[in-house]
Amino acid sequence: MPVADRFRCARAAVVVILTAAALGGCALFGPSEETLKSSTSRGGLPALRPATDAIQLQIVFIERPSDDALASKLVWQELDQIGALPPATRTLLIDHGFRVGQTNASPPPAMQTLLGLTEEISAEDSIEDRRMRGSRMGLRSGQETELTTSETVPECRMSFLADGQEETIEYAQARCVLRLKPIRQQDGWVMLEFTPEIHHGDSRMRPTPNEEGWALRGGQKIDVRHALKFSVMLSTGEFVVVGCDGKDADLPGSRFFRRETEKAGEQQRLLIVRVADTGLASANP
């Protein structure tokens, strides 16, 4: 089947799923990879269901060429980038190359196109440059998960601002992670906390703090950038979008959401998170 036909079939399937989710409140995507593995590893037993008080999140990564105007410009013109964050936090994130916006349960036209809900007119040879993957997960209020936004690179450097001074740090075997924690505020509202982290170095047993003190755990070193932590308040059905401005390759935003490929050149990514369900109304935060 030609590439164009495959893309149309995939887009049609996405449209059906998204429309069903919007109208009937069902899942935007199927079970997560973890759920599928749990099911298949037990001889085809029914997939494990999340706790009834779990906050249901739909997570989508969209990848486009770096010069794609829809993802780099048009969608940001339609998102609310002002009310999403406090002014000081927004300024700090912009200085580090990040962009954050939010929208209500009815996404604007550019975002609908990115999600495959509306027809997109584009050159046939660029169809394979448009990629989208998604999952659905259930997390209890206060439970964390890691969203890896980049592949592991042998080496890279990032520039950070602290007290008006610029600091450049070089990393080896580095990958970028956004640590996501949903916190239920009240019926129908959830605070999503995002903490940027750089996981780097060789994977080995390391002393790691926990509730009881310290324990040895396997993994890479983790550079947690507490100063760049941000939170967005969403009600049921609303979206938050995280990306970068791409102006400086050494800024964290570019390292988190841009990558260089041999065949397609430089690519940009968008992370979209939707609050599908806040869990039981009677559940405690």
N, C-alpha and C positions, 0 to 999 in steps of 0.2 A: 504494500500500500504506500503511495507517495507520502512524503513528509507532510504536505499541506493537508491531505485527507486525514492522516493520523492526528494532526493537531486539531482539526475541526471536530473529530470524534471525541477527543479528550475534552475539548472545550464544551461540547454539548453535554457531556456527562457532568462536568462541573456545574454548568448552568442548572441542570435538573436538581443536583444535590443542594446547591445554594438556595434555589427557589423553594425547595421543600423545607429547608431549614427555616427560611424566613417566614413561610406561611404556617408551618405546622410545629415549629419549635423543636424539630429533631436535629440530629447531629449534622454539623457542616461537613465532617469527614467521618470515615469509619473508625473502628477501634484503633488505639495507638499500637505501635510496634510491640510494646511491652505486653499489652493485652493479647495480641495475636500469638506471641511466643508462649505465653502462659497457656493458651488454648491448645496450640499444636503440640507442645511438649508433653501434654497429658493425654495423648491419644484421642484428641478431638473433643474433649470435654468442653462444655459451654465456657465462653470467655468470662473472666472474673469481672464483676461489676464494681464500680467505685462505691465508696461509702455514701449513704443517703444524704449526709450533710456536706459532701464534697462540693467545692466550687468548680463548675465546669468551664474550662477554657478551650477555645478554638484558636490554634496557633498556625499561622501561615507564613512561609518564607517565599518571597517573590524575587526572582533574579532577572535582570535586564542589562543590556549593554550600558556602559557608563554614560554614553551620549543620548540615551533614550529620554526624550523630553517628558514623556508621560510619568515616568518614575522619578525623575530628577527635578522636575519643575511643576508640571500641571497638577499632580495630586497634592503637592504641598500648598498650592494656592487655594485649594478647596478645604483643607483641613484647618482646624482651630489650633494654631500653635501658640496663641497668646494665653488663653485660659487654661491650657493643659498644665502649666507649671508656674510656680512663683517666679517673679522677675529675676531674682538673683540666681536661682537654679537654671533658668532658661539661658541666661547670659553665659554662665559657666559652661553649660553643655555646648552652646554655639561656639564658644572660644576653643573647645576641644573637638569640634567637627561633627557633633551629633545634632540630629533634628528629631523632634518629638511633636506629634500632633494627635488629635483625637477627633472623633466624629460620632454622631448618634447612630441609632440602629438602622437608619436609612443612609448608607454610604453615598457620597457624592459621585457624579458621573465618572471622573477619572479613576476613582477607586473601584467602581463597578467594572470598568474595563479591565483593570489590572487583575481583578478576581475572576474574570471570564464571564461576567453577567451580561455584558453587552458586546456587540460586534466591534472588532477592531480592524481598521483598514491599514494594512502594512505590506511591505514588499515580501514576496514569497520566500526569498532567500534569508530572511531574518526570523522566520518562524521558530527555528530551533534555538534561537537566542532567548526566547521567552519561556522561562521555567517557573513552575509553582509546585510547592509541596506543602502538605499540611497534616495536622494531627489534632486529636482531641484528648484532653487529659482532665482528670479529676483530682483536685488537691484540697485537703482540709485547710481551713483558715490558719495561716501561720506556717504552713508547710512549704518548703522550698523545692525548686527544680532548676536544673541548668539548661540554658538554651545556648548551644554552641553556634556562633554566628560566622565562624571562619574555619578554614582548614588549618592544619598544623603547617607552619612554615619553618624552614631550617633556621632562619635568623631574620630579625626585623628590629626596628627602633621606633619609639614613640616619644612625642614631646608633650610634657605636662606643664601646666602653669600652677604655681603655688606662691602666694604672697607677692604677686607681681613678678616673680622670677620664673624663667623657663628651665625645665629640667628634661634632659633627653636620656632615656634608658634603653639599653640594648638587650634584647631577649634572644635566647636560642631555643629551638623546638617549641615555638609559641603558638597558642591558639587562643582565640577571644571567646569569652563566655559572658552572657548576661544571666545573673542569678535572679530568678523571678520568684516573688513571694506574694500570694494574694492574701489579703486580710479583710474579712467581712466586717463592714461598718454597721450596717443596719439592713432591714429587709430591702432587697433589691439593689444594694450598693456594695461595691468592693473596691478596696484600695490595692492597686498593683504596685509593688515595690520592685525596682530594677537596680541591680548593683553590677557595674562593669568589673570584670576580672580578667587578668591575663594568666593563663596556665602555661608554665614554661619549664624547661629543663628536663632532665631524665626522670622517668618514673621510678620511684624507689620508696621504701618504707621511711616515713617521716613522722616526727612528733606532731600530733594534731590536737588542738584544744577541743574539749567536749564538755558536757554538763558535769562530768565527774572529775575533770581536771585535764589530763593529757593521755593520749593513746597513740600507738603506732598504727599508721594507716598508709597504704600504698597510694602513690599518685605523684603528680608533678608539684613543683612550687606554685603557689598562687599569690599573685600580686592583686590584692583587693583595693580598688580605687574608691574608697569611701566618700571622697569629696565629690565624685561624679554620680553618686546614688541619687535616684529620682523616683517620685511616686506620682501616680495618676489615678484619680477617682473616676470610676465608671459605674453606670447602672446596667441592669440586665439588657443585653443586646448591643451595647456600645462597643466601639473599637478604639484601640490605640495603635499608632504607627510609629515605628522607630527606624531611622536611617541616618544618612550622613550627607554633608554638603559637597564632599569630594574636592575641596579647594586645596588641601595640603595632604599629601600622601602619608606624612609622618604623624598626623594627628590621630588620636585614638579612634575617632569616628570613622575615618577612612580605613584603618586597620580592621575595625569590627565589621564594616559593611561594604568593602570593596576587595576585589581580588583580580589577579592577572592570570589569564588562561592562554595556552599556546594557540588554540584554534580560534577562539572568539575574541581575544584581546581582553581589555579591562571590563569587568562586570561590576554592577552595583546590586545591592540587596536591600530589600525592605522586610522588616519584621512586622507582622500584623497580629495583634492579639484581641480576641473578642470574648467578652464575658457572656457565655451562653446561659448559665444558670448559677445563682448564688447559693444553691443548696436549700435545705429546710429553713423555713422562716423562723422556726423556733430554736434553731441551732445556736449555741453560744459562740461568740467570736473567739 
